Amino acid sequence: MRNSRIALFLAVGAGTPLVTALTPATASAAENPLRPCLQQKPAWHRCDTELPASVQCATL
């Protein structure tokens, strides 16, 4: 019984630095106000019928 308690204590103690190390990265990502802009994808389409079809425009 004592060995299982020690193993549980070591398992919990080993995970604590990992959670502490990941917390600041998650907080800073949530604070980035440009995140929605950085995830946008351009929607490509033909610009104008008077221009060649190879000329493309994009809308965000």
C-alpha positions as a Markdown table, in Angstrom:
| # | Residue | x | y | z |
|---|---|---|---|---|
| 1 | Met | 0.0 | 0.0 | 0.0 |
| 2 | Arg | 2.8 | 2.4 | 0.9 |
| 3 | Asn | 4.5 | 1.9 | -2.5 |
| 4 | Ser | 1.3 | 2.8 | -4.4 |
| 5 | Arg | 1.0 | 6.1 | -2.3 |
| 6 | Ile | 4.6 | 7.0 | -3.2 |
| 7 | Ala | 4.0 | 6.3 | -6.9 |
| 8 | Leu | 0.9 | 8.4 | -6.8 |
| 9 | Phe | 2.7 | 11.3 | -5.1 |
| 10 | Leu | 5.6 | 11.1 | -7.7 |
| 11 | Ala | 3.1 | 11.0 | -10.6 |
| 12 | Val | 1.3 | 14.1 | -9.3 |
| 13 | Gly | 4.5 | 15.9 | -8.5 |
| 14 | Ala | 6.0 | 15.2 | -11.9 |
| 15 | Gly | 2.9 | 16.7 | -13.7 |
| 16 | Thr | 2.9 | 20.0 | -11.8 |
| 17 | Pro | 5.9 | 21.6 | -13.7 |
| 18 | Leu | 4.3 | 20.7 | -17.0 |
| 19 | Val | 1.0 | 22.4 | -16.1 |
| 20 | Thr | 2.9 | 25.5 | -14.8 |
| 21 | Ala | 5.0 | 25.7 | -18.0 |
| 22 | Leu | 1.9 | 25.5 | -20.2 |
| 23 | Thr | -0.2 | 28.0 | -18.4 |
| 24 | Pro | 1.7 | 31.2 | -19.5 |
| 25 | Ala | 1.6 | 30.1 | -23.1 |
| 26 | Thr | -2.2 | 29.6 | -23.0 |
| 27 | Ala | -2.7 | 32.9 | -21.3 |
| 28 | Ser | -0.6 | 34.9 | -23.8 |
| 29 | Ala | -2.4 | 33.3 | -26.8 |
| 30 | Ala | -5.8 | 34.3 | -25.4 |
| 31 | Glu | -4.6 | 37.9 | -25.0 |
| 32 | Asn | -3.5 | 38.3 | -28.6 |
| 33 | Pro | -6.1 | 40.6 | -30.2 |
| 34 | Leu | -4.9 | 39.8 | -33.7 |
| 35 | Arg | -5.6 | 36.1 | -33.4 |
| 36 | Pro | -8.9 | 36.2 | -35.4 |
| 37 | Cys | -7.2 | 38.2 | -38.2 |
| 38 | Leu | -4.3 | 35.7 | -38.4 |
| 39 | Gln | -6.7 | 32.8 | -38.9 |
| 40 | Gln | -8.5 | 34.2 | -41.9 |
| 41 | Lys | -8.1 | 32.6 | -45.3 |
| 42 | Pro | -8.3 | 34.6 | -48.6 |
| 43 | Ala | -11.3 | 33.9 | -50.9 |
| 44 | Trp | -9.9 | 34.1 | -54.4 |
| 45 | His | -12.0 | 35.1 | -57.4 |
| 46 | Arg | -11.7 | 36.8 | -60.8 |
| 47 | Cys | -11.3 | 40.5 | -60.4 |
| 48 | Asp | -13.1 | 41.8 | -63.5 |
| 49 | Thr | -14.4 | 40.4 | -66.7 |
| 50 | Glu | -12.3 | 43.0 | -68.7 |
| 51 | Leu | -9.1 | 41.7 | -67.2 |
| 52 | Pro | -7.5 | 38.4 | -68.2 |
| 53 | Ala | -8.8 | 35.3 | -66.3 |
| 54 | Ser | -5.3 | 34.8 | -64.8 |
| 55 | Val | -5.6 | 38.0 | -62.8 |
| 56 | Gln | -7.1 | 37.1 | -59.4 |
| 57 | Cys | -8.3 | 39.1 | -56.5 |
| 58 | Ala | -8.9 | 38.0 | -52.9 |
| 59 | Thr | -11.3 | 39.0 | -50.2 |
| 60 | Leu | -10.8 | 38.4 | -46.5 |
